[in-house]
C-alpha cells in the first residue's frame, strides 16, 4: 500500500516515494521556547506524530529519522529574561522541558533529534558565508541579508510574486536593505544580549537560517518531508527554501512540504484578546484539579485528529469533553470483551491491509480512521438477535476488540490510560475532590424537593436551572433524586442559589 501526501509545493496529492527507503527523513519546525505551549502549538505536534508513526509502520522504525528543532535564541526570549530578571539559559531549559512534558501528555513520541539553535551557530555562520560567496547575500552595517532577487523561484511555495509580497507584507524598513523583501541572516547583538563572534562582528542569527542549517547538518542537502503550520509557509518556509537552495544548489532541500491548518475556539481564531486562549498545561491542570481527570491529554489529542490536518479544527472545551466521552466508550466496550495483550507482530497484522490504515495512507485522513474505529466499537455494542453459539459469539467479539485495541494504540492512545476518562471512574473523583460542595448540593436538592411539594415552582425551577448552569445533573425517580457532576462543573455558580 502506498502513502499519498498533499504536497504544498506542487499543490496536489502525490504518492510518497522516499529518496532512500532505508533512511526516510522528516523535519518539522518546533517551538520558540519562552513560555508554555498553547493548543495551536500542539496541532502540528500531533499531526506529524501520526505521520511519524505511519512512516515507521511502512518503512520500519529503524529507517525513519524525525527532526524537530527548538528555537532558543529569539527576541521574545530576550524580552522574557529582561522582564523576569532570570538568565536566558535558565528560561529556555525550563520551557523546553515544559514543552516536552506537555506533548508527552498528548501521547506524542519524541523525535529522533531535537536540536537547539544555539548548538548550531557555527553551521549557520558557514551557510551565511557560502551565500555571500555565491552572490545571494550581502553584509551591511553589521547585518547580513539574503538578496531575494537573486533567487528566481522565490515565492513558489506560497504562490506569491515578489511584487505582491512587497505590497502586502509588513517588512522592516531599513536603509541598509537593497530590497524591502531582503531578510536578515545575521544581526548585531549588544553586550547585554546573547551574541557570537562572526566575520561580521558579534551578533546572533536571524530566525530563518536556523532551520536551514540544522536540517542540512542532520538530514543532508536533500530530504523527504518538511512540515509545520500553514502560518509558517510565508515568510519562514519560503525563506528556508531560498537560502537552502542557494547555499546548496546541488540539493533539493525538502521534496514534500506539508502544512497543517490553524486551530479555532468556538469558531474564532484563538487569541488572548478574545479570552479564548488556552495553553495545554492550563487544560491539563484544570481538568485534574477541578474535574478529577488526571490527564485530559488524550481527549485533546483526539479532538485535534477529528478534523483533517488541512482543515481548521475547533478545540472549544465542549468538543474536548465530547472527545473524552468517545475515548471512554472505546475503552469501555473494548475492555468489556477483555482482549489479551497484543504482541508487536499481532498489532502489525491487525493494522496492515485494514480500512483504518487505508484512511491514514490517504493523506493522513484521521477523521476517516476514527470513523473506522467507531464502526468497530459499534459492532462490540451489538448482540445479534439469532446468535446461538455463545463461544463463537465471544470469539468474534474478542477479535473485534483486538482490532480496536491495535488501531487506537497506533493513533497514540494508551489503552489503560483511557480508563480514567470513563464517567464511572471520574465521577467518584469529582465528588471526593469537591467534598466542600457536596453538602451544599444535597441541601439544594432537599430544598428543591420541598419547594415542589409547597408548589413554589419558581424556587424549584431556579435551583434546577442553577444546577444545569453549574454542571450538576439531577435525576428524579420514584425512589428519590440523585445527582452527578459533569466535566466542566463550576461550583461558583452554586453560590447564587443559596
C-alpha positions as CSV (number, residue, x, y, z in Angstrom):
1,X,0.0,0.0,0.0
2,X,1.3,3.5,-0.9
3,X,1.3,6.6,1.2
4,X,-0.3,9.6,-0.5
5,X,0.5,13.1,0.8
6,X,-0.6,16.6,-0.3
7,X,2.5,18.5,-1.3
8,X,2.1,22.2,-0.8
9,X,4.9,22.8,-3.3
10,X,3.1,21.1,-6.2
11,X,-0.5,21.8,-5.0
12,X,-1.5,18.2,-5.4
13,X,-1.7,14.9,-3.6
14,X,1.2,12.6,-4.6
15,X,2.4,9.1,-4.0
16,X,5.2,9.3,-1.4
17,X,8.4,7.8,-2.7
18,X,11.3,8.4,-0.3
19,X,14.8,9.3,-1.6
20,X,16.1,6.3,0.3
21,X,13.6,3.8,1.8
22,X,16.4,2.8,4.3
23,X,16.6,6.4,5.6
24,X,13.3,8.3,5.4
25,X,13.9,11.8,6.7
26,X,11.4,14.4,8.1
27,X,12.0,17.9,9.5
28,X,9.3,19.8,11.4
29,X,9.6,23.4,12.7
30,X,9.5,23.3,16.5
31,X,8.6,25.9,19.2
32,X,10.4,29.1,20.3
33,X,10.9,28.3,24.0
34,X,9.9,31.3,26.1
35,X,6.6,30.2,27.5
36,X,4.0,27.4,27.8
37,X,2.8,25.7,24.6
38,X,-0.7,26.8,23.6
39,X,-3.2,24.5,21.9
40,X,-2.2,25.8,18.5
41,X,1.4,24.7,19.1
42,X,0.0,21.2,19.8
43,X,-1.6,20.7,16.5
44,X,1.5,20.2,14.3
45,X,3.0,18.1,17.1
46,X,0.0,15.7,16.9
47,X,-0.3,15.8,13.1
48,X,3.3,14.9,12.5
49,X,3.4,12.5,15.3
50,X,0.8,10.5,13.4
51,X,2.8,10.8,10.2
52,X,5.9,9.6,12.1
53,X,4.0,6.6,13.3
54,X,2.8,5.8,9.8
55,X,6.2,6.1,8.3
56,X,7.7,3.8,11.0
57,X,5.0,1.3,10.2
58,X,5.5,1.4,6.5
59,X,9.4,1.6,6.4
60,X,10.4,0.3,9.8
61,X,11.2,2.2,13.0
62,X,14.9,2.0,12.3
63,X,14.6,3.6,8.9
64,X,12.9,6.8,9.8
65,X,14.6,10.0,11.1
66,X,12.4,12.7,12.5
67,X,13.9,16.1,13.5
68,X,12.1,18.8,15.3
69,X,14.0,21.9,16.5
70,X,13.9,24.2,19.5
71,X,14.5,27.9,18.8
72,X,16.3,29.0,21.9
73,X,17.7,32.4,20.7
74,X,15.0,34.9,19.9
75,X,13.8,38.5,20.8
76,X,10.8,37.0,22.7
77,X,13.2,35.0,24.9
78,X,15.3,38.1,25.5
79,X,12.3,40.1,26.5
80,X,11.1,37.4,28.9
81,X,14.6,37.4,30.5
82,X,14.6,41.2,30.8
83,X,11.1,41.3,32.4
84,X,11.8,38.4,34.8
85,X,15.4,39.1,35.7
86,X,16.2,35.4,35.0
87,X,19.1,34.1,32.9
88,X,18.2,33.2,29.3
89,X,19.6,29.7,29.6
90,X,17.5,29.0,32.7
91,X,14.3,30.2,30.9
92,X,15.0,28.1,27.7
93,X,15.9,25.0,29.7
94,X,12.8,25.2,31.8
95,X,10.4,26.0,28.9
96,X,11.9,23.3,26.7
97,X,11.2,20.7,29.4
98,X,7.7,22.1,29.8
99,X,7.1,21.6,26.1
100,X,8.3,18.0,26.2
101,X,6.2,17.2,29.3
102,X,3.0,18.7,27.8
103,X,3.5,17.0,24.4
104,X,4.1,13.7,26.2
105,X,0.7,14.2,28.0
106,X,-0.8,14.3,24.5
107,X,0.8,11.0,23.6
108,X,3.4,12.4,21.2
109,X,6.6,10.4,20.7
110,X,9.8,12.3,21.0
111,X,11.5,12.9,17.6
112,X,14.8,11.2,16.9
113,X,16.7,14.5,17.1
114,X,15.6,17.8,18.8
115,X,18.4,20.3,18.0
116,X,18.7,23.6,19.8
117,X,19.5,26.5,17.6
118,X,22.3,27.8,19.9
119,X,24.2,24.5,19.4
120,X,24.4,25.1,15.6
121,X,25.7,28.6,15.4
122,X,29.0,27.5,13.5
123,X,26.9,25.8,10.9
124,X,24.7,28.9,10.4
125,X,27.8,31.1,10.0
126,X,29.2,28.7,7.5
127,X,26.0,28.7,5.5
128,X,25.8,32.5,5.5
129,X,29.4,32.7,4.3
130,X,28.5,30.3,1.4
131,X,25.5,32.5,0.5
132,X,27.7,35.6,0.4
133,X,30.3,33.8,-1.7
134,X,27.7,32.7,-4.2
135,X,26.3,36.2,-4.5
136,X,23.0,35.5,-2.7
137,X,23.7,37.6,0.4
138,X,25.5,40.8,1.4
139,X,26.8,42.4,4.6
140,X,25.6,45.9,5.6
141,X,26.1,47.8,8.8
142,X,26.8,44.7,10.9
143,X,23.9,42.8,9.3
144,X,23.9,40.1,6.7
145,X,20.8,39.9,4.4
146,X,19.6,37.5,1.8
147,X,19.1,39.1,-1.6
148,X,15.6,37.9,-2.6
149,X,16.0,39.0,-6.2
150,X,19.0,36.6,-6.6
151,X,16.6,33.6,-6.3
152,X,14.3,33.4,-9.3
153,X,11.9,30.9,-7.7
154,X,11.2,33.0,-4.6
155,X,7.5,32.8,-3.8
156,X,6.8,29.5,-5.5
157,X,5.9,27.7,-2.3
158,X,3.3,30.3,-1.2
159,X,2.3,31.1,-4.7
160,X,3.1,34.8,-4.5
161,X,5.2,37.1,-6.6
162,X,7.8,39.3,-5.0
163,X,5.7,42.4,-6.1
164,X,2.7,41.0,-4.3
165,X,4.7,40.2,-1.2
166,X,6.1,43.7,-1.0
167,X,2.7,45.2,-1.4
168,X,1.1,43.0,1.2
169,X,3.8,42.3,3.7
170,X,4.9,44.1,6.8
171,X,8.6,44.5,6.0
172,X,11.2,46.1,8.2
173,X,12.2,49.5,6.6
174,X,16.0,49.7,6.9
175,X,18.4,51.9,4.9
176,X,20.9,49.1,4.6
177,X,18.5,46.9,2.7
178,X,18.9,46.8,-1.1
179,X,15.3,45.4,-1.5
180,X,12.5,45.8,1.1
181,X,11.9,42.0,0.9
182,X,15.5,41.1,1.7
183,X,15.6,39.2,5.1
184,X,18.1,39.0,7.9
185,X,20.5,36.2,8.1
186,X,22.7,37.7,10.9
187,X,22.3,40.8,13.0
188,X,24.4,42.7,15.6
189,X,24.0,41.9,19.3
190,X,24.7,44.5,22.0
191,X,26.6,43.4,25.1
192,X,23.5,42.7,27.2
193,X,22.0,40.2,24.7
194,X,23.2,36.8,23.5
195,X,25.9,37.0,20.8
196,X,28.5,35.0,19.0
197,X,31.7,36.1,17.2
198,X,31.4,36.1,13.4
199,X,33.1,37.6,10.3
200,X,30.6,40.4,10.6
201,X,31.1,41.2,14.2
202,X,29.4,40.0,17.4
203,X,25.8,39.0,16.7
204,X,23.1,36.4,16.5
205,X,21.3,34.6,13.7
206,X,18.1,35.6,12.1
207,X,15.2,33.2,12.6
208,X,15.0,31.6,9.2
209,X,18.7,30.5,8.9
210,X,18.3,28.3,12.0
211,X,16.2,25.6,10.4
212,X,18.1,25.6,7.1
213,X,21.4,25.0,8.9
214,X,20.1,22.4,11.3
215,X,18.2,20.5,8.6
216,X,21.3,20.4,6.4
217,X,23.5,19.2,9.2
218,X,21.2,16.5,10.4
219,X,19.4,15.4,7.2
220,X,21.6,16.4,4.3
221,X,21.2,18.6,1.2
222,X,18.0,16.8,0.2
223,X,15.5,15.1,2.4
224,X,11.9,13.8,2.1
225,X,9.4,15.9,4.2
226,X,9.3,19.3,5.8
227,X,6.3,20.1,7.9
228,X,4.8,22.9,10.0
229,X,1.7,25.1,10.4
230,X,0.5,27.0,7.4
231,X,1.2,30.2,9.2
232,X,4.9,29.4,8.6
233,X,4.5,29.0,4.8
234,X,5.4,32.6,4.3
235,X,7.8,34.0,5.1
236,X,9.6,31.3,7.2
237,X,9.4,28.3,4.8
238,X,9.7,30.5,1.7
239,X,12.9,31.9,3.2
240,X,14.2,28.5,4.2
241,X,13.9,27.2,0.7
242,X,15.6,30.2,-0.8
243,X,18.6,30.2,1.4
244,X,19.0,26.4,1.4
245,X,18.7,26.0,-2.4
246,X,21.1,28.9,-3.0
247,X,23.7,27.7,-0.4
248,X,23.5,24.1,-1.7
249,X,22.2,24.3,-5.3
250,X,23.1,20.6,-5.9
251,X,20.4,19.6,-3.4
252,X,16.6,19.8,-3.4
253,X,16.2,20.7,0.3
254,X,12.8,19.3,1.1
255,X,10.9,17.4,-1.6
256,X,7.5,17.3,0.1
257,X,6.1,20.2,2.0
258,X,3.2,19.6,4.4
259,X,1.2,22.3,6.3
260,X,-1.5,21.9,8.9
261,X,-4.4,24.4,9.2
262,X,-4.9,26.6,12.2
263,X,-6.9,26.0,15.4
264,X,-10.1,27.8,16.4
265,X,-12.1,28.1,19.6
266,X,-15.8,28.4,19.2
267,X,-15.4,29.3,15.5
268,X,-12.9,32.1,16.2
269,X,-9.1,32.3,16.0
270,X,-7.6,31.6,19.4
271,X,-6.2,34.8,20.9
272,X,-5.7,36.4,24.3
273,X,-7.7,39.4,23.4
274,X,-10.8,37.3,22.8
275,X,-10.3,35.4,26.1
276,X,-10.3,32.0,24.3
277,X,-6.5,31.4,24.7
278,X,-5.5,28.2,26.4
279,X,-2.2,26.5,27.0
280,X,-2.0,22.7,27.1
281,X,-1.0,23.0,30.7
282,X,-4.0,25.1,31.5
283,X,-6.3,22.3,30.5
284,X,-4.2,19.5,32.0
285,X,-4.2,21.2,35.4
286,X,-7.8,22.4,35.3
287,X,-9.3,19.0,34.5
288,X,-7.1,17.4,37.1
289,X,-7.7,19.9,39.9
290,X,-11.3,20.8,39.3
291,X,-12.8,17.9,37.5
292,X,-10.9,14.9,38.7
293,X,-9.5,13.8,35.3
294,X,-5.8,13.0,35.8
295,X,-4.8,13.5,32.1
296,X,-7.2,15.2,29.7
297,X,-4.3,15.0,27.1
298,X,-5.7,12.0,25.2
299,X,-9.0,13.9,24.7
300,X,-7.1,17.0,23.4
301,X,-5.2,14.6,21.0
302,X,-8.3,13.0,19.7
303,X,-10.0,16.4,19.2
304,X,-7.0,17.6,17.1
305,X,-7.4,14.5,15.0
306,X,-11.2,14.8,14.4
307,X,-10.6,17.3,11.5
308,X,-8.3,16.6,8.6
309,X,-5.0,18.3,9.2
310,X,-5.5,20.6,6.2
311,X,-8.8,21.8,7.6
312,X,-9.4,24.1,10.7
313,X,-10.3,22.3,13.9
314,X,-12.3,23.8,16.7
315,X,-10.9,23.0,20.1
316,X,-13.6,24.5,22.3
317,X,-13.8,22.8,25.7
318,X,-17.2,21.2,24.8
319,X,-15.5,19.4,21.9
320,X,-12.6,18.3,24.1
321,X,-15.1,16.9,26.6
322,X,-17.0,15.1,23.9
323,X,-13.7,13.6,22.7
324,X,-13.1,12.4,26.3
325,X,-16.5,10.7,26.2
326,X,-15.7,9.0,22.9
327,X,-12.4,7.7,24.2
328,X,-14.1,6.4,27.3
329,X,-16.6,4.5,25.2
330,X,-13.8,3.0,23.1
331,X,-12.2,1.8,26.4
332,X,-15.4,0.5,27.9
333,X,-16.6,-1.6,25.0
334,X,-13.2,-3.0,24.3
335,X,-12.4,-3.7,27.9
336,X,-15.8,-5.5,28.2
337,X,-14.5,-8.2,25.9
338,X,-11.2,-8.3,27.6
339,X,-8.8,-8.9,24.7
340,X,-5.4,-10.4,25.6
341,X,-2.4,-8.1,25.3
342,X,-1.1,-8.0,21.7
343,X,2.4,-8.7,20.5
344,X,4.0,-6.3,18.1
345,X,3.5,-8.8,15.3
346,X,-0.2,-9.1,16.1
347,X,-0.6,-5.3,16.1
348,X,1.2,-5.1,12.7
349,X,-1.1,-7.7,11.2
350,X,-4.3,-6.2,12.6
351,X,-3.3,-2.7,11.3
352,X,-1.9,-3.9,7.9
353,X,-4.3,-4.1,4.9
354,X,-7.1,-2.6,7.0
355,X,-9.6,0.2,6.1
356,X,-8.2,2.0,9.2
357,X,-4.7,2.0,7.7
358,X,-6.1,2.9,4.2
359,X,-7.6,6.0,5.6
360,X,-4.2,7.1,7.1
361,X,-2.3,6.3,3.9
362,X,-4.7,8.7,2.1
363,X,-3.0,12.0,3.2
364,X,-3.4,11.3,6.9
365,X,-7.2,11.1,6.9
366,X,-7.5,10.8,10.6
367,X,-11.3,11.6,10.7
368,X,-11.9,8.5,8.4
369,X,-9.6,6.4,10.6
370,X,-11.6,7.4,13.7
371,X,-14.8,6.5,11.9
372,X,-13.4,3.0,11.2
373,X,-12.7,2.7,15.0
374,X,-16.3,3.9,15.8
375,X,-17.7,1.3,13.4
376,X,-15.8,-1.5,15.1
377,X,-16.9,-0.2,18.6
378,X,-20.5,-0.2,17.3
379,X,-20.1,-3.9,16.5
380,X,-18.9,-4.6,20.0
381,X,-22.2,-3.0,21.3
382,X,-24.5,-5.2,19.2
383,X,-25.8,-8.6,20.3
384,X,-27.1,-10.5,17.3
385,X,-30.7,-11.5,17.7
386,X,-30.2,-15.0,16.4
387,X,-26.9,-15.9,18.0
388,X,-26.9,-19.5,19.3
389,X,-23.3,-20.3,19.8
390,X,-22.0,-18.3,22.7
391,X,-18.4,-19.5,22.2
392,X,-18.4,-18.3,18.6
393,X,-20.0,-15.1,19.6
394,X,-17.4,-14.4,22.2
395,X,-14.6,-15.2,19.8
396,X,-15.9,-12.8,17.2
397,X,-16.2,-10.0,19.8
398,X,-12.7,-10.6,21.0
399,X,-11.3,-10.4,17.5
400,X,-13.0,-7.1,17.0
401,X,-11.8,-5.9,20.4
402,X,-8.3,-6.8,19.5
403,X,-8.6,-4.8,16.3
404,X,-9.8,-1.8,18.2
405,X,-7.0,-2.1,20.6
406,X,-4.4,-2.2,17.9
407,X,-5.9,0.7,16.0
408,X,-6.3,3.1,18.9
409,X,-2.7,2.2,20.0
410,X,-1.5,3.1,16.5
411,X,-3.1,6.6,16.9
412,X,-1.1,7.1,20.1
413,X,-3.6,6.3,22.8
414,X,-2.5,4.3,25.9
415,X,-5.5,1.9,26.3
416,X,-5.1,1.6,30.1
417,X,-4.9,5.4,30.4
418,X,-8.3,5.8,28.8
419,X,-10.0,4.2,31.8
420,X,-9.7,7.4,33.8
421,X,-11.8,9.2,31.2
422,X,-14.8,6.9,31.8
423,X,-17.6,8.5,33.9
424,X,-17.6,5.6,36.3
425,X,-14.0,6.4,37.2
426,X,-14.0,10.2,37.4
427,X,-17.5,10.7,38.9
428,X,-16.2,9.4,42.3
429,X,-13.1,11.5,42.0
430,X,-15.1,14.6,41.1
431,X,-17.2,14.1,44.3
432,X,-14.3,13.4,46.5
433,X,-12.4,16.4,45.2
434,X,-15.4,18.6,45.8
435,X,-16.5,17.5,49.2
436,X,-16.9,21.0,50.4
437,X,-19.8,21.4,47.8
438,X,-21.4,18.0,48.4
439,X,-23.3,19.3,51.5
440,X,-24.4,22.4,49.6
441,X,-25.7,20.3,46.7
442,X,-27.5,17.9,49.0
443,X,-29.2,20.8,50.8
444,X,-30.3,22.4,47.5
445,X,-31.6,19.0,46.3
446,X,-33.7,18.8,49.5
447,X,-34.8,22.4,49.2
448,X,-35.9,21.8,45.6
449,X,-38.0,18.8,46.7
450,X,-39.7,20.8,49.5
451,X,-40.3,23.7,47.1
452,X,-42.1,21.4,44.7
453,X,-44.2,20.0,47.5
454,X,-45.2,23.5,48.5
455,X,-45.9,24.3,44.8
456,X,-43.2,27.0,44.9
457,X,-42.3,26.2,41.4
458,X,-40.4,29.4,40.8
459,X,-37.8,28.4,43.5
460,X,-37.7,24.8,42.4
461,X,-37.1,25.9,38.8
462,X,-34.4,28.4,39.8
463,X,-32.5,25.6,41.7
464,X,-32.9,23.3,38.7
465,X,-31.6,25.9,36.3
466,X,-28.7,26.7,38.6
467,X,-27.7,23.1,38.7
468,X,-27.7,23.0,34.9
469,X,-25.5,26.1,34.7
470,X,-23.1,24.7,37.3
471,X,-22.8,21.3,35.7
472,X,-24.8,19.2,38.1
473,X,-27.1,16.6,36.6
474,X,-30.3,15.9,38.6
475,X,-32.3,12.7,38.1
476,X,-35.7,12.4,39.6
477,X,-37.3,8.9,40.1
478,X,-39.9,7.2,42.2
479,X,-37.0,6.3,44.6
480,X,-35.9,9.9,45.1
481,X,-33.5,12.3,43.5
482,X,-29.9,11.6,42.6
483,X,-27.2,13.9,41.2
484,X,-23.9,13.7,39.3
485,X,-21.2,16.2,38.5
486,X,-20.3,16.6,34.8
487,X,-16.9,17.6,33.4
488,X,-17.0,21.4,33.4
489,X,-18.5,21.5,36.9
490,X,-18.3,25.1,38.1
491,X,-19.0,25.3,41.9
492,X,-19.0,29.1,41.8
493,X,-22.4,29.1,40.1
494,X,-23.9,27.3,43.1
495,X,-23.3,30.2,45.3
496,X,-26.1,32.2,43.6
497,X,-28.6,29.5,44.7
498,X,-28.0,30.0,48.4
